[in-house]
């Protein structure tokens, strides 16, 4: 065994170069065959974000770092697996100071089969600033206004001061941290949390700074100094219409009016009367201007005319009349009898008209034209004055009895009597 070992060593020394060459040739052959079967493909990944590493604690990045474009070479069969997320671009800020710096960008990949061929841009332009901290007061900024009749008290903001941290140039601009409070439609006191917003001396918002308290508690007292209320109007009427007339509609324009005043005085007011409108025996519509009667401590929010309209119409009633029908178109050779001799009419109309209506104002007529002697049932024709309507006729038909008039015989001459002679006595 001992004699064989030197022989092996001698063999290795004599043939080592050939062995290395053979291994290199084998590796080259394997690489060549592999490359031919699965060649490398070159492609570009766009917009790879650049990460900041090793940033000193007393510095902050003031500028936006632009993403880079990475050119990658990899075997064809792995491209379906490659994603932008597998490449990490970064800049190392461990040895930089304040100011504008050009820092080389490095790109690493988690897939060792891929190679980074190019990075564009190769360097990132970065503006670094010292970090500053400053205490500033808190304030409120009102948006809009409370409704008319309300007043706003002095706001209380908690905390009263906050610490602003960020790039020195931005922190220097901040003069206050503000809570924006909307007053639109607010009628009650507020106790709300609002987002803290840093502002500069011109009233513009300052971004990219941190605030020690992201929210501010705002307490704000809102009180009603004068109340407003929309109150309906109630027209007041005096006097009376003429007998037989009625009010069919009562209208006031506007129907409601806005008043203002002390809240305690306005609260019980649910309706407001107008000054009286005189009717004075009216027989038609009445229209008149009116004023609003206001209680103490209440006044109109704005002056405006008030018009009251009273719509008047006659009261409808009924009346019953007995009317004797008349016959028309009667032949002089006919004798006429009507059964019954009167008919009863029920009429509807305005009470003022009916109160003066008489039987002579209504006609009931029958036509005998073309009728022969006999008994004929006929519906009378009824004519009534304007504004009057016929409701009922009783009876609906009457009998018209026609009979020929017998001619009166003319008087005849009496026969003359010739007296006879008396025989004489002989």
HELIX and SHEET records of a PDB file:
HELIX    1   1 UNK A    2  UNK A   37  1                                  36    
HELIX    2   2 UNK A   76  UNK A   78  5                                   3    
HELIX    3   3 UNK A   84  UNK A   86  5                                   3    
HELIX    4   4 UNK A  168  UNK A  171  1                                   4    
HELIX    5   5 UNK A  263  UNK A  267  1                                   5    
HELIX    6   6 UNK A  351  UNK A  354  1                                   4    
HELIX    7   7 UNK A  359  UNK A  361  5                                   3    
SHEET    1   A 3 UNK A  40  UNK A  48  0                                        
SHEET    2   A 3 UNK A  68  UNK A  75 -1                                        
SHEET    3   A 3 UNK A 115  UNK A 120 -1                                        
SHEET    1   B 3 UNK A  50  UNK A  53  0                                        
SHEET    2   B 3 UNK A  87  UNK A  92  1                                        
SHEET    3   B 3 UNK A 106  UNK A 109 -1                                        
SHEET    1   C 3 UNK A  59  UNK A  61  0                                        
SHEET    2   C 3 UNK A 123  UNK A 143 -1                                        
SHEET    3   C 3 UNK A  99  UNK A 104 -1                                        
SHEET    1   D 4 UNK A  59  UNK A  61  0                                        
SHEET    2   D 4 UNK A 123  UNK A 143 -1                                        
SHEET    3   D 4 UNK A 161  UNK A 167 -1                                        
SHEET    4   D 4 UNK A 209  UNK A 211 -1                                        
SHEET    1   E 6 UNK A  59  UNK A  61  0                                        
SHEET    2   E 6 UNK A 123  UNK A 143 -1                                        
SHEET    3   E 6 UNK A 174  UNK A 182  1                                        
SHEET    4   E 6 UNK A 190  UNK A 200 -1                                        
SHEET    5   E 6 UNK A 215  UNK A 220 -1                                        
SHEET    6   E 6 UNK A 156  UNK A 158 -1                                        
SHEET    1   F 2 UNK A 150  UNK A 152  0                                        
SHEET    2   F 2 UNK A 222  UNK A 224 -1                                        
SHEET    1   G 4 UNK A 271  UNK A 278  0                                        
SHEET    2   G 4 UNK A 227  UNK A 238  1                                        
SHEET    3   G 4 UNK A 256  UNK A 261 -1                                        
SHEET    4   G 4 UNK A 298  UNK A 300 -1                                        
SHEET    1   H 3 UNK A 245  UNK A 253  0                                        
SHEET    2   H 3 UNK A 306  UNK A 314 -1                                        
SHEET    3   H 3 UNK A 286  UNK A 290 -1                                        
SHEET    1   I 3 UNK A 316  UNK A 323  0                                        
SHEET    2   I 3 UNK A 343  UNK A 350 -1                                        
SHEET    3   I 3 UNK A 388  UNK A 394 -1                                        
SHEET    1   J 3 UNK A 326  UNK A 328  0                                        
SHEET    2   J 3 UNK A 363  UNK A 367  1                                        
SHEET    3   J 3 UNK A 381  UNK A 383 -1                                        
SHEET    1   K 3 UNK A 334  UNK A 339  0                                        
SHEET    2   K 3 UNK A 397  UNK A 404 -1                                        
SHEET    3   K 3 UNK A 374  UNK A 379 -1                                        
END                                                                             
